Amino acid sequence: MRHFLRLIAACCVACTATAASACMMSESDRQELFARYDSDHDGKLTAAEYNAGETSDIADWLAKFYPSIRQRAQDKRQHAQDNFKQADAAGRGYITVEQFPPGPPQKCS
């Protein structure tokens, strides 16, 4: 649940009120989110750290009871794995903050 709340908080912070219809996560928010995902604080995200940050514990728990959520959780895990592989183009097994994906466009209220 902690990861889920962190992701929600990061998205809310990234989506401040502007006149634009969509906005991207700010650089400082992206770096802060990277630091939260980096559980051993070594400046590198492994696939396990990235996947743990991108998937939520509550979704995993709910998936036990609701098949539709189970499929969404599996899709989210696969999407996280695909994103990590794309960011780790060199195949080193980790990404740095410079390679950390900026996140999808968010609707700004």
Backbone atoms as SQL, in Angstrom:
CREATE TABLE atoms (id INTEGER PRIMARY KEY, chain TEXT, resi INTEGER, resn TEXT, atom TEXT, x REAL, y REAL, z REAL);
INSERT INTO atoms VALUES
  (1, 'A', 1, 'MET', 'N', 0.829, -1.185, 0.000),
  (2, 'A', 1, 'MET', 'CA', 0.000, 0.000, 0.000),
  (3, 'A', 1, 'MET', 'C', 0.873, 1.249, 0.000),
  (4, 'A', 2, 'ARG', 'N', 2.010, 1.156, 0.656),
  (5, 'A', 2, 'ARG', 'CA', 2.909, 2.293, 0.744),
  (6, 'A', 2, 'ARG', 'C', 3.331, 2.766, -0.646),
  (7, 'A', 3, 'HIS', 'N', 3.669, 1.807, -1.556),
  (8, 'A', 3, 'HIS', 'CA', 4.089, 2.168, -2.909),
  (9, 'A', 3, 'HIS', 'C', 2.945, 2.835, -3.670),
  (10, 'A', 4, 'PHE', 'N', 1.742, 2.307, -3.485),
  (11, 'A', 4, 'PHE', 'CA', 0.567, 2.854, -4.146),
  (12, 'A', 4, 'PHE', 'C', 0.348, 4.305, -3.720),
  (13, 'A', 5, 'LEU', 'N', 0.429, 4.563, -2.425),
  (14, 'A', 5, 'LEU', 'CA', 0.226, 5.919, -1.930),
  (15, 'A', 5, 'LEU', 'C', 1.317, 6.857, -2.414),
  (16, 'A', 6, 'ARG', 'N', 2.552, 6.366, -2.503),
  (17, 'A', 6, 'ARG', 'CA', 3.644, 7.191, -3.012),
  (18, 'A', 6, 'ARG', 'C', 3.407, 7.584, -4.459),
  (19, 'A', 7, 'LEU', 'N', 2.969, 6.627, -5.254),
  (20, 'A', 7, 'LEU', 'CA', 2.722, 6.903, -6.653),
  (21, 'A', 7, 'LEU', 'C', 1.578, 7.901, -6.810),
  (22, 'A', 8, 'ILE', 'N', 0.519, 7.733, -6.056),
  (23, 'A', 8, 'ILE', 'CA', -0.610, 8.669, -6.105),
  (24, 'A', 8, 'ILE', 'C', -0.148, 10.066, -5.703),
  (25, 'A', 9, 'ALA', 'N', 0.636, 10.147, -4.632),
  (26, 'A', 9, 'ALA', 'CA', 1.129, 11.448, -4.174),
  (27, 'A', 9, 'ALA', 'C', 1.997, 12.104, -5.234),
  (28, 'A', 10, 'ALA', 'N', 2.865, 11.324, -5.864),
  (29, 'A', 10, 'ALA', 'CA', 3.744, 11.880, -6.895),
  (30, 'A', 10, 'ALA', 'C', 2.935, 12.388, -8.076),
  (31, 'A', 11, 'CYS', 'N', 1.910, 11.647, -8.461),
  (32, 'A', 11, 'CYS', 'CA', 1.070, 12.082, -9.579),
  (33, 'A', 11, 'CYS', 'C', 0.296, 13.347, -9.226),
  (34, 'A', 12, 'CYS', 'N', -0.172, 13.439, -7.995),
  (35, 'A', 12, 'CYS', 'CA', -0.910, 14.630, -7.579),
  (36, 'A', 12, 'CYS', 'C', -0.008, 15.857, -7.554),
  (37, 'A', 13, 'VAL', 'N', 1.204, 15.677, -7.059),
  (38, 'A', 13, 'VAL', 'CA', 2.151, 16.780, -7.015),
  (39, 'A', 13, 'VAL', 'C', 2.520, 17.211, -8.423),
  (40, 'A', 14, 'ALA', 'N', 2.699, 16.229, -9.315),
  (41, 'A', 14, 'ALA', 'CA', 3.113, 16.527, -10.678),
  (42, 'A', 14, 'ALA', 'C', 2.034, 17.255, -11.454),
  (43, 'A', 15, 'CYS', 'N', 0.817, 17.130, -11.022),
  (44, 'A', 15, 'CYS', 'CA', -0.291, 17.663, -11.787),
  (45, 'A', 15, 'CYS', 'C', -0.882, 18.896, -11.110),
  (46, 'A', 16, 'THR', 'N', -0.103, 19.939, -11.047),
  (47, 'A', 16, 'THR', 'CA', -0.575, 21.180, -10.446),
  (48, 'A', 16, 'THR', 'C', -1.460, 21.936, -11.423),
  (49, 'A', 17, 'ALA', 'N', -2.217, 22.843, -10.902),
  (50, 'A', 17, 'ALA', 'CA', -3.141, 23.592, -11.749),
  (51, 'A', 17, 'ALA', 'C', -2.382, 24.515, -12.692),
  (52, 'A', 18, 'THR', 'N', -2.634, 24.314, -13.985),
  (53, 'A', 18, 'THR', 'CA', -2.072, 25.186, -15.018),
  (54, 'A', 18, 'THR', 'C', -3.120, 25.380, -16.082),
  (55, 'A', 19, 'ALA', 'N', -2.824, 26.225, -17.029),
  (56, 'A', 19, 'ALA', 'CA', -3.750, 26.450, -18.127),
  (57, 'A', 19, 'ALA', 'C', -3.640, 25.348, -19.175),
  (58, 'A', 20, 'ALA', 'N', -2.576, 24.581, -19.154),
  (59, 'A', 20, 'ALA', 'CA', -2.385, 23.512, -20.138),
  (60, 'A', 20, 'ALA', 'C', -3.349, 22.364, -19.869),
  (61, 'A', 21, 'SER', 'N', -3.686, 21.619, -20.925),
  (62, 'A', 21, 'SER', 'CA', -4.595, 20.492, -20.750),
  (63, 'A', 21, 'SER', 'C', -3.874, 19.247, -20.250),
  (64, 'A', 22, 'ALA', 'N', -2.551, 19.167, -20.452),
  (65, 'A', 22, 'ALA', 'CA', -1.768, 18.034, -19.956),
  (66, 'A', 22, 'ALA', 'C', -0.403, 18.549, -19.531),
  (67, 'A', 23, 'CYS', 'N', 0.213, 17.876, -18.564),
  (68, 'A', 23, 'CYS', 'CA', 1.539, 18.267, -18.113),
  (69, 'A', 23, 'CYS', 'C', 2.345, 17.022, -17.804),
  (70, 'A', 24, 'MET', 'N', 3.638, 17.185, -17.768),
  (71, 'A', 24, 'MET', 'CA', 4.522, 16.079, -17.429),
  (72, 'A', 24, 'MET', 'C', 4.984, 16.263, -15.991),
  (73, 'A', 25, 'MET', 'N', 5.435, 15.174, -15.397),
  (74, 'A', 25, 'MET', 'CA', 5.991, 15.232, -14.058),
  (75, 'A', 25, 'MET', 'C', 7.214, 16.146, -14.108),
  (76, 'A', 26, 'SER', 'N', 7.334, 17.032, -13.144),
  (77, 'A', 26, 'SER', 'CA', 8.480, 17.947, -13.122),
  (78, 'A', 26, 'SER', 'C', 9.762, 17.161, -12.868),
  (79, 'A', 27, 'GLU', 'N', 10.888, 17.745, -13.230),
  (80, 'A', 27, 'GLU', 'CA', 12.182, 17.089, -13.039),
  (81, 'A', 27, 'GLU', 'C', 12.437, 16.807, -11.559),
  (82, 'A', 28, 'SER', 'N', 12.123, 17.755, -10.697),
  (83, 'A', 28, 'SER', 'CA', 12.355, 17.537, -9.265),
  (84, 'A', 28, 'SER', 'C', 11.453, 16.420, -8.720),
  (85, 'A', 29, 'ASP', 'N', 10.212, 16.348, -9.192),
  (86, 'A', 29, 'ASP', 'CA', 9.310, 15.273, -8.763),
  (87, 'A', 29, 'ASP', 'C', 9.793, 13.922, -9.284),
  (88, 'A', 30, 'ARG', 'N', 10.303, 13.907, -10.511),
  (89, 'A', 30, 'ARG', 'CA', 10.823, 12.670, -11.096),
  (90, 'A', 30, 'ARG', 'C', 12.023, 12.184, -10.283),
  (91, 'A', 31, 'GLN', 'N', 12.920, 13.101, -9.912),
  (92, 'A', 31, 'GLN', 'CA', 14.089, 12.730, -9.111),
  (93, 'A', 31, 'GLN', 'C', 13.673, 12.254, -7.720),
  (94, 'A', 32, 'GLU', 'N', 12.667, 12.891, -7.154),
  (95, 'A', 32, 'GLU', 'CA', 12.174, 12.477, -5.833),
  (96, 'A', 32, 'GLU', 'C', 11.560, 11.077, -5.899),
  (97, 'A', 33, 'LEU', 'N', 10.810, 10.806, -6.956),
  (98, 'A', 33, 'LEU', 'CA', 10.202, 9.492, -7.116),
  (99, 'A', 33, 'LEU', 'C', 11.291, 8.431, -7.316),
  (100, 'A', 34, 'PHE', 'N', 12.322, 8.758, -8.099),
  (101, 'A', 34, 'PHE', 'CA', 13.449, 7.842, -8.279),
  (102, 'A', 34, 'PHE', 'C', 14.065, 7.512, -6.919),
  (103, 'A', 35, 'ALA', 'N', 14.289, 8.531, -6.103),
  (104, 'A', 35, 'ALA', 'CA', 14.893, 8.325, -4.785),
  (105, 'A', 35, 'ALA', 'C', 14.018, 7.427, -3.905),
  (106, 'A', 36, 'ARG', 'N', 12.710, 7.560, -4.027),
  (107, 'A', 36, 'ARG', 'CA', 11.806, 6.705, -3.244),
  (108, 'A', 36, 'ARG', 'C', 11.878, 5.248, -3.705),
  (109, 'A', 37, 'TYR', 'N', 11.983, 5.048, -5.005),
  (110, 'A', 37, 'TYR', 'CA', 12.080, 3.693, -5.549),
  (111, 'A', 37, 'TYR', 'C', 13.423, 3.052, -5.205),
  (112, 'A', 38, 'ASP', 'N', 14.467, 3.863, -5.086),
  (113, 'A', 38, 'ASP', 'CA', 15.833, 3.380, -4.851),
  (114, 'A', 38, 'ASP', 'C', 15.976, 2.952, -3.390),
  (115, 'A', 39, 'SER', 'N', 15.499, 1.748, -3.080),
  (116, 'A', 39, 'SER', 'CA', 15.406, 1.310, -1.686),
  (117, 'A', 39, 'SER', 'C', 16.751, 1.158, -0.986),
  (118, 'A', 40, 'ASP', 'N', 17.820, 0.867, -1.722),
  (119, 'A', 40, 'ASP', 'CA', 19.135, 0.748, -1.080),
  (120, 'A', 40, 'ASP', 'C', 19.971, 2.025, -1.222),
  (121, 'A', 41, 'HIS', 'N', 19.401, 3.045, -1.840),
  (122, 'A', 41, 'HIS', 'CA', 20.006, 4.378, -1.942),
  (123, 'A', 41, 'HIS', 'C', 21.404, 4.358, -2.568),
  (124, 'A', 42, 'ASP', 'N', 21.562, 3.530, -3.615),
  (125, 'A', 42, 'ASP', 'CA', 22.861, 3.472, -4.286),
  (126, 'A', 42, 'ASP', 'C', 22.898, 4.283, -5.583),
  (127, 'A', 43, 'GLY', 'N', 21.813, 4.988, -5.886),
  (128, 'A', 43, 'GLY', 'CA', 21.763, 5.803, -7.097),
  (129, 'A', 43, 'GLY', 'C', 21.447, 5.007, -8.347),
  (130, 'A', 44, 'LYS', 'N', 21.069, 3.746, -8.180),
  (131, 'A', 44, 'LYS', 'CA', 20.717, 2.874, -9.295),
  (132, 'A', 44, 'LYS', 'C', 19.426, 2.148, -8.943),
  (133, 'A', 45, 'LEU', 'N', 18.576, 1.993, -9.942),
  (134, 'A', 45, 'LEU', 'CA', 17.363, 1.201, -9.746),
  (135, 'A', 45, 'LEU', 'C', 17.531, -0.126, -10.454),
  (136, 'A', 46, 'THR', 'N', 17.391, -1.194, -9.714),
  (137, 'A', 46, 'THR', 'CA', 17.361, -2.520, -10.325),
  (138, 'A', 46, 'THR', 'C', 15.942, -2.776, -10.817),
  (139, 'A', 47, 'ALA', 'N', 15.773, -3.827, -11.591),
  (140, 'A', 47, 'ALA', 'CA', 14.435, -4.183, -12.060),
  (141, 'A', 47, 'ALA', 'C', 13.505, -4.447, -10.877),
  (142, 'A', 48, 'ALA', 'N', 14.031, -5.089, -9.841),
  (143, 'A', 48, 'ALA', 'CA', 13.200, -5.385, -8.660),
  (144, 'A', 48, 'ALA', 'C', 12.749, -4.107, -7.967),
  (145, 'A', 49, 'GLU', 'N', 13.643, -3.129, -7.814),
  (146, 'A', 49, 'GLU', 'CA', 13.264, -1.858, -7.179),
  (147, 'A', 49, 'GLU', 'C', 12.244, -1.122, -8.026),
  (148, 'A', 50, 'TYR', 'N', 12.467, -1.105, -9.336),
  (149, 'A', 50, 'TYR', 'CA', 11.539, -0.414, -10.241),
  (150, 'A', 50, 'TYR', 'C', 10.162, -1.066, -10.204),
  (151, 'A', 51, 'ASN', 'N', 10.135, -2.391, -10.299),
  (152, 'A', 51, 'ASN', 'CA', 8.854, -3.104, -10.279),
  (153, 'A', 51, 'ASN', 'C', 8.129, -2.914, -8.954),
  (154, 'A', 52, 'ALA', 'N', 8.867, -2.926, -7.846),
  (155, 'A', 52, 'ALA', 'CA', 8.246, -2.713, -6.532),
  (156, 'A', 52, 'ALA', 'C', 7.646, -1.314, -6.446),
  (157, 'A', 53, 'GLY', 'N', 8.315, -0.338, -7.024),
  (158, 'A', 53, 'GLY', 'CA', 7.798, 1.028, -7.006),
  (159, 'A', 53, 'GLY', 'C', 6.601, 1.222, -7.913),
  (160, 'A', 54, 'GLU', 'N', 6.579, 0.527, -9.035),
  (161, 'A', 54, 'GLU', 'CA', 5.521, 0.700, -10.017),
  (162, 'A', 54, 'GLU', 'C', 4.268, -0.115, -9.733),
  (163, 'A', 55, 'THR', 'N', 4.375, -1.152, -8.948),
  (164, 'A', 55, 'THR', 'CA', 3.207, -1.969, -8.631),
  (165, 'A', 55, 'THR', 'C', 2.822, -1.735, -7.178),
  (166, 'A', 56, 'SER', 'N', 1.565, -1.898, -6.894),
  (167, 'A', 56, 'SER', 'CA', 1.109, -1.581, -5.542),
  (168, 'A', 56, 'SER', 'C', 0.764, -2.842, -4.756),
  (169, 'A', 57, 'ASP', 'N', 1.068, -2.781, -3.488),
  (170, 'A', 57, 'ASP', 'CA', 0.745, -3.885, -2.594),
  (171, 'A', 57, 'ASP', 'C', -0.763, -4.076, -2.473),
  (172, 'A', 58, 'ILE', 'N', -1.498, -2.981, -2.482),
  (173, 'A', 58, 'ILE', 'CA', -2.953, -3.098, -2.325),
  (174, 'A', 58, 'ILE', 'C', -3.573, -3.767, -3.544),
  (175, 'A', 59, 'ALA', 'N', -3.046, -3.486, -4.727),
  (176, 'A', 59, 'ALA', 'CA', -3.564, -4.153, -5.925),
  (177, 'A', 59, 'ALA', 'C', -3.301, -5.651, -5.854),
  (178, 'A', 60, 'ASP', 'N', -2.115, -6.016, -5.372),
  (179, 'A', 60, 'ASP', 'CA', -1.810, -7.442, -5.215),
  (180, 'A', 60, 'ASP', 'C', -2.766, -8.099, -4.226),
  (181, 'A', 61, 'TRP', 'N', -3.064, -7.420, -3.144),
  (182, 'A', 61, 'TRP', 'CA', -3.970, -7.964, -2.141),
  (183, 'A', 61, 'TRP', 'C', -5.383, -8.092, -2.715),
  (184, 'A', 62, 'LEU', 'N', -5.864, -7.051, -3.388),
  (185, 'A', 62, 'LEU', 'CA', -7.204, -7.086, -3.965),
  (186, 'A', 62, 'LEU', 'C', -7.316, -8.129, -5.068),
  (187, 'A', 63, 'ALA', 'N', -6.207, -8.359, -5.771),
  (188, 'A', 63, 'ALA', 'CA', -6.210, -9.325, -6.871),
  (189, 'A', 63, 'ALA', 'C', -6.546, -10.734, -6.390),
  (190, 'A', 64, 'LYS', 'N', -6.292, -11.001, -5.139),
  (191, 'A', 64, 'LYS', 'CA', -6.617, -12.315, -4.584),
  (192, 'A', 64, 'LYS', 'C', -8.124, -12.567, -4.604),
  (193, 'A', 65, 'PHE', 'N', -8.898, -11.501, -4.544),
  (194, 'A', 65, 'PHE', 'CA', -10.346, -11.621, -4.414),
  (195, 'A', 65, 'PHE', 'C', -11.127, -11.242, -5.668),
  (196, 'A', 66, 'TYR', 'N', -10.526, -10.444, -6.535),
  (197, 'A', 66, 'TYR', 'CA', -11.235, -9.939, -7.707),
  (198, 'A', 66, 'TYR', 'C', -10.451, -10.256, -8.984),
  (199, 'A', 67, 'PRO', 'N', -10.959, -11.154, -9.812),
  (200, 'A', 67, 'PRO', 'CA', -10.247, -11.543, -11.033),
  (201, 'A', 67, 'PRO', 'C', -9.924, -10.362, -11.957),
  (202, 'A', 68, 'SER', 'N', -10.809, -9.394, -12.065),
  (203, 'A', 68, 'SER', 'CA', -10.531, -8.259, -12.959),
  (204, 'A', 68, 'SER', 'C', -9.334, -7.449, -12.462),
  (205, 'A', 69, 'ILE', 'N', -9.199, -7.326, -11.166),
  (206, 'A', 69, 'ILE', 'CA', -8.050, -6.610, -10.602),
  (207, 'A', 69, 'ILE', 'C', -6.784, -7.449, -10.780),
  (208, 'A', 70, 'ARG', 'N', -6.931, -8.767, -10.680),
  (209, 'A', 70, 'ARG', 'CA', -5.785, -9.656, -10.884),
  (210, 'A', 70, 'ARG', 'C', -5.186, -9.420, -12.273),
  (211, 'A', 71, 'GLN', 'N', -6.039, -9.339, -13.280),
  (212, 'A', 71, 'GLN', 'CA', -5.552, -9.123, -14.647),
  (213, 'A', 71, 'GLN', 'C', -4.898, -7.750, -14.774),
  (214, 'A', 72, 'ARG', 'N', -5.502, -6.741, -14.173),
  (215, 'A', 72, 'ARG', 'CA', -4.898, -5.391, -14.218),
  (216, 'A', 72, 'ARG', 'C', -3.544, -5.376, -13.530),
  (217, 'A', 73, 'ALA', 'N', -3.430, -6.063, -12.396),
  (218, 'A', 73, 'ALA', 'CA', -2.162, -6.121, -11.675),
  (219, 'A', 73, 'ALA', 'C', -1.097, -6.813, -12.519),
  (220, 'A', 74, 'GLN', 'N', -1.476, -7.891, -13.199),
  (221, 'A', 74, 'GLN', 'CA', -0.532, -8.583, -14.077),
  (222, 'A', 74, 'GLN', 'C', -0.123, -7.684, -15.241),
  (223, 'A', 75, 'ASP', 'N', -1.085, -6.970, -15.808),
  (224, 'A', 75, 'ASP', 'CA', -0.786, -6.042, -16.906),
  (225, 'A', 75, 'ASP', 'C', 0.152, -4.933, -16.436),
  (226, 'A', 76, 'LYS', 'N', -0.086, -4.428, -15.234),
  (227, 'A', 76, 'LYS', 'CA', 0.750, -3.362, -14.669),
  (228, 'A', 76, 'LYS', 'C', 2.173, -3.863, -14.455),
  (229, 'A', 77, 'ARG', 'N', 2.308, -5.088, -13.943),
  (230, 'A', 77, 'ARG', 'CA', 3.638, -5.674, -13.748),
  (231, 'A', 77, 'ARG', 'C', 4.365, -5.825, -15.084),
  (232, 'A', 78, 'GLN', 'N', 3.636, -6.305, -16.090),
  (233, 'A', 78, 'GLN', 'CA', 4.243, -6.481, -17.413),
  (234, 'A', 78, 'GLN', 'C', 4.653, -5.132, -17.996),
  (235, 'A', 79, 'HIS', 'N', 3.807, -4.138, -17.824),
  (236, 'A', 79, 'HIS', 'CA', 4.109, -2.785, -18.313),
  (237, 'A', 79, 'HIS', 'C', 5.357, -2.231, -17.608),
  (238, 'A', 80, 'ALA', 'N', 5.452, -2.460, -16.309),
  (239, 'A', 80, 'ALA', 'CA', 6.625, -2.002, -15.553),
  (240, 'A', 80, 'ALA', 'C', 7.885, -2.698, -16.050),
  (241, 'A', 81, 'GLN', 'N', 7.797, -4.001, -16.304),
  (242, 'A', 81, 'GLN', 'CA', 8.949, -4.738, -16.814),
  (243, 'A', 81, 'GLN', 'C', 9.370, -4.220, -18.189),
  (244, 'A', 82, 'ASP', 'N', 8.392, -3.965, -19.047),
  (245, 'A', 82, 'ASP', 'CA', 8.680, -3.442, -20.385),
  (246, 'A', 82, 'ASP', 'C', 9.325, -2.058, -20.305),
  (247, 'A', 83, 'ASN', 'N', 8.804, -1.203, -19.434),
  (248, 'A', 83, 'ASN', 'CA', 9.378, 0.139, -19.265),
  (249, 'A', 83, 'ASN', 'C', 10.820, 0.069, -18.778),
  (250, 'A', 84, 'PHE', 'N', 11.080, -0.835, -17.836),
  (251, 'A', 84, 'PHE', 'CA', 12.431, -0.964, -17.313),
  (252, 'A', 84, 'PHE', 'C', 13.385, -1.425, -18.416),
  (253, 'A', 85, 'LYS', 'N', 12.975, -2.424, -19.179),
  (254, 'A', 85, 'LYS', 'CA', 13.827, -2.922, -20.267),
  (255, 'A', 85, 'LYS', 'C', 14.118, -1.820, -21.284),
  (256, 'A', 86, 'GLN', 'N', 13.125, -1.007, -21.583),
  (257, 'A', 86, 'GLN', 'CA', 13.317, 0.092, -22.529),
  (258, 'A', 86, 'GLN', 'C', 14.287, 1.134, -21.962),
  (259, 'A', 87, 'ALA', 'N', 14.140, 1.452, -20.685),
  (260, 'A', 87, 'ALA', 'CA', 15.030, 2.440, -20.056),
  (261, 'A', 87, 'ALA', 'C', 16.455, 1.902, -19.928),
  (262, 'A', 88, 'ASP', 'N', 16.580, 0.595, -19.691),
  (263, 'A', 88, 'ASP', 'CA', 17.892, -0.047, -19.555),
  (264, 'A', 88, 'ASP', 'C', 18.335, -0.579, -20.919),
  (265, 'A', 89, 'ALA', 'N', 18.433, 0.302, -21.880),
  (266, 'A', 89, 'ALA', 'CA', 18.776, -0.087, -23.254),
  (267, 'A', 89, 'ALA', 'C', 20.139, -0.769, -23.332),
  (268, 'A', 90, 'ALA', 'N', 21.051, -0.422, -22.433),
  (269, 'A', 90, 'ALA', 'CA', 22.391, -1.017, -22.435),
  (270, 'A', 90, 'ALA', 'C', 22.394, -2.421, -21.830),
  (271, 'A', 91, 'GLY', 'N', 21.309, -2.802, -21.174),
  (272, 'A', 91, 'GLY', 'CA', 21.206, -4.131, -20.593),
  (273, 'A', 91, 'GLY', 'C', 22.093, -4.361, -19.377),
  (274, 'A', 92, 'ARG', 'N', 22.349, -3.311, -18.610),
  (275, 'A', 92, 'ARG', 'CA', 23.216, -3.424, -17.430),
  (276, 'A', 92, 'ARG', 'C', 22.511, -4.007, -16.215),
  (277, 'A', 93, 'GLY', 'N', 21.179, -4.032, -16.246),
  (278, 'A', 93, 'GLY', 'CA', 20.438, -4.557, -15.102),
  (279, 'A', 93, 'GLY', 'C', 20.035, -3.488, -14.102),
  (280, 'A', 94, 'TYR', 'N', 20.316, -2.243, -14.417),
  (281, 'A', 94, 'TYR', 'CA', 19.907, -1.128, -13.570),
  (282, 'A', 94, 'TYR', 'C', 19.769, 0.127, -14.429),
  (283, 'A', 95, 'ILE', 'N', 19.055, 1.102, -13.887),
  (284, 'A', 95, 'ILE', 'CA', 18.951, 2.402, -14.544),
  (285, 'A', 95, 'ILE', 'C', 19.330, 3.483, -13.536),
  (286, 'A', 96, 'THR', 'N', 19.779, 4.598, -14.068),
  (287, 'A', 96, 'THR', 'CA', 20.120, 5.748, -13.239),
  (288, 'A', 96, 'THR', 'C', 18.992, 6.767, -13.323),
  (289, 'A', 97, 'VAL', 'N', 19.096, 7.814, -12.554),
  (290, 'A', 97, 'VAL', 'CA', 18.044, 8.833, -12.548),
  (291, 'A', 97, 'VAL', 'C', 17.883, 9.464, -13.935),
  (292, 'A', 98, 'GLU', 'N', 18.976, 9.549, -14.695),
  (293, 'A', 98, 'GLU', 'CA', 18.897, 10.123, -16.040),
  (294, 'A', 98, 'GLU', 'C', 18.071, 9.242, -16.981),
  (295, 'A', 99, 'GLN', 'N', 18.043, 7.949, -16.722),
  (296, 'A', 99, 'GLN', 'CA', 17.293, 7.009, -17.555),
  (297, 'A', 99, 'GLN', 'C', 15.877, 6.781, -17.043),
  (298, 'A', 100, 'PHE', 'N', 15.593, 7.249, -15.848),
  (299, 'A', 100, 'PHE', 'CA', 14.291, 7.022, -15.215),
  (300, 'A', 100, 'PHE', 'C', 13.198, 7.662, -16.069),
  (301, 'A', 101, 'PRO', 'N', 12.188, 6.883, -16.492),
  (302, 'A', 101, 'PRO', 'CA', 11.131, 7.436, -17.337),
  (303, 'A', 101, 'PRO', 'C', 10.416, 8.618, -16.677),
  (304, 'A', 102, 'PRO', 'N', 10.086, 9.637, -17.459),
  (305, 'A', 102, 'PRO', 'CA', 9.448, 10.826, -16.899),
  (306, 'A', 102, 'PRO', 'C', 7.995, 10.619, -16.498),
  (307, 'A', 103, 'GLY', 'N', 7.400, 9.537, -16.851),
  (308, 'A', 103, 'GLY', 'CA', 6.006, 9.295, -16.502),
  (309, 'A', 103, 'GLY', 'C', 5.084, 9.778, -17.598),
  (310, 'A', 104, 'PRO', 'N', 3.871, 9.280, -17.606),
  (311, 'A', 104, 'PRO', 'CA', 2.929, 9.655, -18.657),
  (312, 'A', 104, 'PRO', 'C', 2.400, 11.060, -18.455),
  (313, 'A', 105, 'PRO', 'N', 1.919, 11.682, -19.527),
  (314, 'A', 105, 'PRO', 'CA', 1.275, 12.990, -19.362),
  (315, 'A', 105, 'PRO', 'C', 0.103, 12.886, -18.394),
  (316, 'A', 106, 'GLN', 'N', -0.064, 13.885, -17.591),
  (317, 'A', 106, 'GLN', 'CA', -1.138, 13.908, -16.601),
  (318, 'A', 106, 'GLN', 'C', -2.099, 15.052, -16.955),
  (319, 'A', 107, 'LYS', 'N', -3.362, 14.831, -16.726),
  (320, 'A', 107, 'LYS', 'CA', -4.322, 15.922, -16.873),
  (321, 'A', 107, 'LYS', 'C', -4.147, 16.876, -15.717),
  (322, 'A', 108, 'CYS', 'N', -4.045, 18.132, -16.018),
  (323, 'A', 108, 'CYS', 'CA', -3.898, 19.141, -14.965),
  (324, 'A', 108, 'CYS', 'C', -5.253, 19.763, -14.709),
  (325, 'A', 109, 'SER', 'N', -5.572, 19.926, -13.443),
  (326, 'A', 109, 'SER', 'CA', -6.886, 20.506, -13.106),
  (327, 'A', 109, 'SER', 'C', -6.784, 22.007, -13.000);
